[in-house]
Amino acid sequence: MENKNIKDVAIADKALLTLEEAAKYFNIGINKLRIMTNEENCPYVVWNGSKRLIKRKPFEEYLYRSYSI
């Protein structure tokens, strides 16, 4: 089994995305993502200290149900 650096994992294979990764993956600006994830009980965000991570699958589901963002 090949040792891979965690940064070498493809974005599509990650469960949690940084704002920068999510912006690239979903083609949404980082500022828009910050606005969308600022709610205290946002269902598709997990906080690691002060670092905001987006849960990829729940956020995908949210986008598929949305008409506009």
N, C-alpha and C positions, 0 to 999 in steps of 0.2 A: 504494500500500500504506500502510495507516494505521500510524503508530507507536504501539505499545502499551507502556505501562509494564509491567515484568515482574510487578508485583503485580496487574495487571489480567487476567492469564491465569487461566482457570477451573481449579479444582483438578482436575477430571476430565481436563484436557489436560496436566497436569504429569506428568513421569516421576518426579520426586523431591518428596516432601512433607516439610514441617517437622512436628514433633510436633503442633503446634496444628492444622495443615491435616489431618493424618492422623486426629486425634481427631474432627474434624468429618465428614470423608469416610466413615470407617468406623464412626462412632458408638461409639468405644472411648475410655475415659478416658486422659488424658495419663500419669498415673502407671502405668497398666497397660501402655501402650505403652513407657514407659521400662523397665519390668521385662522385657517381651518382647524388647527390643532391646539389653539389656545384655551379652549374650554376645559374646565377642571376635570370633568368626567368624560372626556372624549373617548369613545369606544375603540378607536383604532390607534391610540398612542400609549406608549409605555415610557416611563421616565427612568433613566439610569443616572441617579444624582440629578444634575442639572441638564443632562443630555437627553433630548427628545428623540425617541425612535418611533417610527411608524410601522405598525403591524401591516405587512404587505397584503395578505389575503382579506382581512376585514376592510381595509381601505379600498381594495379593488371592488369588493362587493358594494361598498358605499357609492363608489363612482358609477358602477353599472346601474344602480337604482336612481341615480341623480339625473335630472334634466339639465341642470347647469350648476356651475360652482362659482 
